[in-house]
Amino acid sequence: MKTKMIIVAAPSGAGKSSFVERIAAEDARLHDIITYTTRAMRHHESQGKPYFFIPKDEFDKKVGEDFFIEWAQVHTNFYGTSYEQVQLAWAKDKVVIMDIDIQGVVTFKSKFPDAKTVFILPPSIEELKRRVIKRDGAPPPDLDVRMANAEKEMAKASEFDVRIVNDDFERSYTEFKKIVENWIG
């Protein structure tokens, strides 16, 4: 059976969104799901790229309307994946690919048991910390929370179909791409 959903998870800063954005741009069979978040937009982001940025009260309203397949508080913000986004992709006969928090993976696997899962690991917690600081331009205020969460998330990596250590982006991405291509035929 052809895979219809691929879920990529990793600690913040490990490279999951870079992997998903690149492969979705390179392979027209894939559709990168845009999730909703209450977090502030970063300087290089815009509405719908890579998230739909909404205020907390609007997020809460959508939760109450059962708009999300799954939603979770991640660090100090909220994230959710809508049914609408998945249905739009499948209506176009695309394979859904998304990067979500580890909490969301459990929910997705319960609702879509055939989904394939990939966990991206950093080479070390020190390297992960360096990447987060570099990406954000300065240490984010919740850096300690993120690193504590990263260690808990990495402890769950064995529960995923595949694990990839992102120590060298090009090599790791090539490995990731081969796995995804095998799954989608």
C-alpha positions as a Markdown table, in Angstrom:
| # | Residue | x | y | z |
|---|---|---|---|---|
| 1 | Met | 0.0 | 0.0 | 0.0 |
| 2 | Lys | 1.3 | 3.5 | -0.9 |
| 3 | Thr | 2.1 | 5.7 | 2.0 |
| 4 | Lys | -0.3 | 8.7 | 2.3 |
| 5 | Met | 1.1 | 10.4 | 5.3 |
| 6 | Ile | 4.7 | 11.0 | 6.5 |
| 7 | Ile | 5.3 | 12.7 | 9.9 |
| 8 | Val | 8.6 | 14.2 | 10.8 |
| 9 | Ala | 9.5 | 15.0 | 14.4 |
| 10 | Ala | 12.6 | 16.3 | 16.2 |
| 11 | Pro | 13.6 | 18.7 | 18.9 |
| 12 | Ser | 13.4 | 22.4 | 18.1 |
| 13 | Gly | 16.5 | 23.3 | 16.0 |
| 14 | Ala | 17.3 | 19.7 | 14.8 |
| 15 | Gly | 16.4 | 20.5 | 11.2 |
| 16 | Lys | 12.9 | 18.9 | 10.7 |
| 17 | Ser | 11.3 | 21.9 | 9.0 |
| 18 | Ser | 14.4 | 22.3 | 6.7 |
| 19 | Phe | 14.1 | 18.6 | 5.7 |
| 20 | Val | 10.3 | 18.8 | 5.1 |
| 21 | Glu | 10.4 | 22.2 | 3.2 |
| 22 | Arg | 13.2 | 21.0 | 0.9 |
| 23 | Ile | 11.7 | 17.7 | 0.0 |
| 24 | Ala | 8.2 | 19.2 | -0.6 |
| 25 | Ala | 9.8 | 21.7 | -2.9 |
| 26 | Glu | 11.7 | 19.0 | -4.8 |
| 27 | Asp | 9.0 | 16.3 | -5.1 |
| 28 | Ala | 5.6 | 17.3 | -6.5 |
| 29 | Arg | 4.0 | 14.2 | -5.1 |
| 30 | Leu | 4.4 | 15.6 | -1.6 |
| 31 | His | 2.3 | 18.3 | 0.1 |
| 32 | Asp | 3.8 | 20.1 | 3.2 |
| 33 | Ile | 1.0 | 20.7 | 5.7 |
| 34 | Ile | 0.8 | 24.2 | 7.1 |
| 35 | Thr | 0.0 | 24.2 | 10.8 |
| 36 | Tyr | -1.4 | 26.9 | 13.0 |
| 37 | Thr | 0.6 | 28.6 | 15.8 |
| 38 | Thr | 0.2 | 31.3 | 18.5 |
| 39 | Arg | 3.9 | 32.0 | 18.5 |
| 40 | Ala | 5.3 | 35.2 | 17.1 |
| 41 | Met | 6.5 | 35.4 | 13.5 |
| 42 | Arg | 10.3 | 35.3 | 13.1 |
| 43 | His | 12.0 | 37.8 | 10.8 |
| 44 | His | 12.2 | 35.4 | 7.8 |
| 45 | Glu | 8.6 | 34.2 | 8.0 |
| 46 | Ser | 5.3 | 35.3 | 6.6 |
| 47 | Gln | 1.6 | 34.4 | 7.0 |
| 48 | Gly | 1.3 | 30.8 | 5.7 |
| 49 | Lys | 5.0 | 30.3 | 5.4 |
| 50 | Pro | 5.8 | 28.2 | 7.4 |
| 51 | Tyr | 2.7 | 28.6 | 9.7 |
| 52 | Phe | -0.7 | 30.3 | 9.9 |
| 53 | Phe | 0.0 | 32.7 | 12.8 |
| 54 | Ile | -3.1 | 33.4 | 14.9 |
| 55 | Pro | -3.8 | 35.0 | 18.3 |
| 56 | Lys | -4.4 | 32.7 | 21.3 |
| 57 | Asp | -8.1 | 33.6 | 21.5 |
| 58 | Glu | -8.6 | 32.6 | 17.8 |
| 59 | Phe | -6.7 | 29.3 | 18.5 |
| 60 | Asp | -8.9 | 28.6 | 21.5 |
| 61 | Lys | -12.0 | 29.2 | 19.3 |
| 62 | Lys | -10.8 | 26.7 | 16.7 |
| 63 | Val | -10.1 | 24.1 | 19.4 |
| 64 | Gly | -13.7 | 24.5 | 20.6 |
| 65 | Glu | -14.9 | 24.0 | 17.0 |
| 66 | Asp | -13.0 | 20.7 | 16.7 |
| 67 | Phe | -11.0 | 22.3 | 13.8 |
| 68 | Phe | -7.8 | 20.5 | 14.6 |
| 69 | Ile | -6.8 | 16.9 | 14.1 |
| 70 | Glu | -4.3 | 17.5 | 17.0 |
| 71 | Trp | -3.1 | 20.5 | 18.9 |
| 72 | Ala | -0.6 | 20.9 | 21.7 |
| 73 | Gln | 1.3 | 23.4 | 23.8 |
| 74 | Val | 4.9 | 23.3 | 22.7 |
| 75 | His | 7.3 | 25.2 | 25.0 |
| 76 | Thr | 5.3 | 28.4 | 25.6 |
| 77 | Asn | 3.1 | 28.4 | 22.5 |
| 78 | Phe | 0.3 | 26.4 | 20.9 |
| 79 | Tyr | 0.4 | 24.5 | 17.6 |
| 80 | Gly | -2.4 | 22.7 | 15.7 |
| 81 | Thr | -2.9 | 20.8 | 12.5 |
| 82 | Ser | -6.3 | 21.2 | 10.8 |
| 83 | Tyr | -8.4 | 18.5 | 9.1 |
| 84 | Glu | -8.8 | 20.9 | 6.2 |
| 85 | Gln | -5.1 | 21.0 | 5.3 |
| 86 | Val | -4.9 | 17.2 | 5.1 |
| 87 | Gln | -8.1 | 16.9 | 3.1 |
| 88 | Leu | -7.0 | 19.5 | 0.6 |
| 89 | Ala | -3.7 | 17.5 | 0.0 |
| 90 | Trp | -5.5 | 14.2 | -0.4 |
| 91 | Ala | -8.1 | 15.7 | -2.7 |
| 92 | Lys | -5.1 | 16.6 | -5.0 |
| 93 | Asp | -3.8 | 13.0 | -4.6 |
| 94 | Lys | -0.7 | 14.2 | -2.8 |
| 95 | Val | 1.2 | 12.5 | 0.0 |
| 96 | Val | 0.9 | 14.5 | 3.2 |
| 97 | Ile | 4.3 | 15.3 | 4.8 |
| 98 | Met | 4.5 | 17.4 | 7.9 |
| 99 | Asp | 6.8 | 18.3 | 10.8 |
| 100 | Ile | 5.1 | 18.3 | 14.1 |
| 101 | Asp | 5.8 | 18.1 | 17.8 |
| 102 | Ile | 6.3 | 14.7 | 19.3 |
| 103 | Gln | 3.0 | 15.1 | 21.3 |
| 104 | Gly | 1.2 | 15.5 | 18.0 |
| 105 | Val | 2.8 | 12.3 | 16.6 |
| 106 | Val | 1.0 | 10.1 | 19.2 |
| 107 | Thr | -2.4 | 11.7 | 18.2 |
| 108 | Phe | -1.8 | 11.4 | 14.5 |
| 109 | Lys | -0.7 | 7.7 | 14.8 |
| 110 | Ser | -3.9 | 6.9 | 16.8 |
| 111 | Lys | -6.0 | 8.5 | 14.0 |
| 112 | Phe | -3.9 | 7.5 | 11.0 |
| 113 | Pro | -2.1 | 4.2 | 12.0 |
| 114 | Asp | -0.6 | 3.7 | 8.5 |
| 115 | Ala | 1.3 | 7.0 | 8.8 |
| 116 | Lys | 5.1 | 6.6 | 8.5 |
| 117 | Thr | 7.3 | 8.4 | 11.1 |
| 118 | Val | 10.8 | 9.9 | 11.0 |
| 119 | Phe | 12.7 | 11.3 | 14.0 |
| 120 | Ile | 15.5 | 13.7 | 13.2 |
| 121 | Leu | 18.2 | 13.7 | 15.9 |
| 122 | Pro | 20.9 | 16.3 | 16.5 |
| 123 | Pro | 24.4 | 15.1 | 16.8 |
| 124 | Ser | 24.4 | 16.3 | 20.5 |
| 125 | Ile | 22.5 | 18.5 | 22.8 |
| 126 | Glu | 25.3 | 21.0 | 22.7 |
| 127 | Glu | 25.0 | 21.3 | 18.9 |
| 128 | Leu | 21.3 | 21.6 | 19.2 |
| 129 | Lys | 21.6 | 24.5 | 21.6 |
| 130 | Arg | 24.1 | 26.2 | 19.3 |
| 131 | Arg | 21.7 | 25.8 | 16.3 |
| 132 | Val | 18.7 | 27.3 | 18.2 |
| 133 | Ile | 20.8 | 30.3 | 19.3 |
| 134 | Lys | 22.1 | 30.8 | 15.7 |
| 135 | Arg | 18.6 | 30.4 | 14.2 |
| 136 | Asp | 17.0 | 32.8 | 16.6 |
| 137 | Gly | 19.9 | 35.3 | 16.5 |
| 138 | Ala | 20.2 | 35.2 | 20.3 |
| 139 | Pro | 19.4 | 32.7 | 23.0 |
| 140 | Pro | 15.6 | 32.6 | 23.2 |
| 141 | Pro | 14.1 | 33.3 | 26.6 |
| 142 | Asp | 12.8 | 29.7 | 26.8 |
| 143 | Leu | 16.2 | 28.0 | 25.8 |
| 144 | Asp | 16.5 | 26.0 | 29.0 |
| 145 | Val | 12.9 | 24.7 | 28.6 |
| 146 | Arg | 13.6 | 23.8 | 25.0 |
| 147 | Met | 16.8 | 21.9 | 25.9 |
| 148 | Ala | 15.0 | 20.0 | 28.7 |
| 149 | Asn | 12.2 | 19.2 | 26.3 |
| 150 | Ala | 14.7 | 18.1 | 23.6 |
| 151 | Glu | 16.2 | 15.5 | 26.0 |
| 152 | Lys | 12.7 | 14.1 | 26.7 |
| 153 | Glu | 11.8 | 14.0 | 23.0 |
| 154 | Met | 15.1 | 12.3 | 22.0 |
| 155 | Ala | 14.3 | 9.6 | 24.5 |
| 156 | Lys | 11.2 | 8.7 | 22.4 |
| 157 | Ala | 13.2 | 8.4 | 19.1 |
| 158 | Ser | 13.1 | 4.6 | 19.2 |
| 159 | Glu | 9.3 | 4.7 | 18.8 |
| 160 | Phe | 9.6 | 6.0 | 15.3 |
| 161 | Asp | 9.8 | 4.0 | 12.0 |
| 162 | Val | 13.2 | 5.7 | 11.1 |
| 163 | Arg | 15.8 | 7.7 | 13.0 |
| 164 | Ile | 18.3 | 10.0 | 11.2 |
| 165 | Val | 21.1 | 11.9 | 12.9 |
| 166 | Asn | 21.4 | 15.4 | 11.3 |
| 167 | Asp | 25.2 | 15.8 | 11.7 |
| 168 | Asp | 25.9 | 16.8 | 8.1 |
| 169 | Phe | 22.8 | 18.3 | 6.5 |
| 170 | Glu | 23.4 | 17.2 | 2.9 |
| 171 | Arg | 24.3 | 13.6 | 3.9 |
| 172 | Ser | 21.4 | 13.4 | 6.3 |
| 173 | Tyr | 19.0 | 14.9 | 3.8 |
| 174 | Thr | 20.0 | 12.5 | 1.1 |
| 175 | Glu | 19.3 | 9.6 | 3.5 |
| 176 | Phe | 15.9 | 11.1 | 4.4 |
| 177 | Lys | 15.0 | 11.6 | 0.7 |
| 178 | Lys | 15.8 | 8.0 | -0.2 |
| 179 | Ile | 13.6 | 6.8 | 2.7 |
| 180 | Val | 10.6 | 9.0 | 1.7 |
| 181 | Glu | 11.0 | 8.1 | -2.0 |
| 182 | Asn | 10.8 | 4.4 | -1.0 |
| 183 | Trp | 7.7 | 4.9 | 1.0 |
| 184 | Ile | 5.8 | 6.8 | -1.7 |
| 185 | Gly | 6.9 | 4.6 | -4.5 |
